[in-house]
Amino acid sequence: GGMVPVLPGLYVGGAESCSSPEALSAAGVVAVLTVDAEEPPAVPGVRAMHVRARDEPGADLLSRLDECAAFLGAARAGGVNPGFQGQLKLYEAMGCAVDTSSVLYKRYRLEMLSERFSEPQDLPREVFAVDPTTICQTSNTEVLYRCRKCRRALFRSSSILSHMEGIGPTAFAHKRITDSARLSGNSQEKCTSYFIEPVQWMEPALLGVMEGQLLCPKCTSKLGSFSWRGDQCSCGRWVTPAFQLHKSRVDEVRTLPAGNFQTAKT
């Protein structure tokens, strides 16, 4: 369709508008950002940027939004599919900058991968957090988690992907739960597992399968499980994809600012 003004000097329109030199000239347009599967023909005298993406909810626009920040107002104006709208809200939540260390961004990347792969064969390296055993020092602001049995370092607190707490036992309607269990559950910690991003030591277990167990890479004791289709936390919240390590199988190790000694919480 034709160009629609959304702010002074800012328009949103369809592919026809971008390819019409007359329409662009009449509106005083000097630059065009196109999000489409195919790059449109160049228009003389007009600067152009093309983001290759299909107009479908699963298309990845978020990773290019830093480059497209000047055009976000046009994208917000309308005609954007739900997938793009969700990515724009996420972009705003991250302070209008793509922060790859953000829990929000990590969860987004994993959700995109879970939708794209039926059986993950080749996962991007950046999806995996660095194995804590390959780095000599942990920041004083971070907590280290290790295998309770053999004390092998497993992940850092920055790898934990927190989620909104679910509604508890009532979320498990398919399971028979007694009144006494409901009462006792209220006084206990609702989330009995850590849901985290994949760590490098997990890679051999993840490739080629949709779900399975997560074993300690040193002593092979069972730590938890993973499922690209998602799994339900003990609090009732569904997490997709799910990489969970049971809290009862790991120890929390805090590095104290004063001195180089550590304290373990069991």
C-alpha positions, 0 to 999 in steps of 0.5 A, a space after each residue: 500500500 501507500 506510505 502512511 506518516 507516523 511521525 514528522 518525516 517518518 513513514 511506514 508503507 508496503 513494498 510498492 512505496 519503496 520501489 516508487 521513485 516518484 512517491 519517495 521523492 514527493 514525500 521527501 524520503 531520503 532513506 528506506 529501511 526494508 524488511 523483506 525476504 527479497 531485497 528491492 531494487 535500488 532507487 537513485 538518490 535514496 539510501 537503503 538498508 535491507 533486513 532479510 526476513 520473512 513476514 512471519 512470527 518466527 523470523 529473527 528481527 531482534 538481532 538486527 534491531 541495533 542497526 535499525 534503531 532509527 526506524 523503530 518508530 515506523 515499526 511500532 506504527 502497525 502492520 507488524 506481525 506478532 513475532 516482530 511485536 514481541 521482539 520490539 517489546 523485548 528490545 525495549 525491555 533491554 533498554 533499546 539495545 541488544 544485550 546478549 548477556 541479558 536473561 531476556 535475550 538468552 531465553 529468546 535465543 533458546 526459544 527461537 532454537 527450540 522452534 527451529 530444530 526438530 532434532 538439533 544437530 549443530 547448535 551455534 557456539 554462542 548458545 553455550 555458556 563458557 564452562 566454568 572450569 576453563 576460567 581461573 577466576 570467578 567475579 566476586 559478584 557471581 555465585 558458582 554452582 558445583 556437583 555436590 558429589 564430586 565438586 566439579 564446577 558446573 555453572 555460574 549464577 549468570 547462567 540461571 534463567 529465572 522465570 515467573 513463579 507458577 501457581 504451585 500444586 494446582 498447576 498439576 491437575 493431571 496428578 493426584 495431590 493430597 491436601 496434606 501435600 498441598 499444605 506442606 508444599 506451601 512452607 517449602 521452596 516452590 522451585 526445586 530446580 535451577 533452569 539455566 542456559 546450556 553450558 559447554 559441557 552439556 553439548 555432547 548430550 544435547 546433539 541429535 536428541 530432543 530430551 534426555 538426562 544431564 549427567 555430571 561430566 566428571 562423576 556422571 551422577 545424574 544432575 537433572 534433565 533437558 527438553 527442547 519441547 519444554 518441561 514444568 517446574 515444580 512451581 507449576 510454570 512451564 519452561 521452554 526449552 528446559 535445561 534443569 539441574 536439581 538443587 539437591 544435586 548441586 552446591 552453591 559456592 560464594 567467593 568472598 570479596 575479602 580474601 580468596 577463600 570460599 564458602 559452600 552452601 549445602 
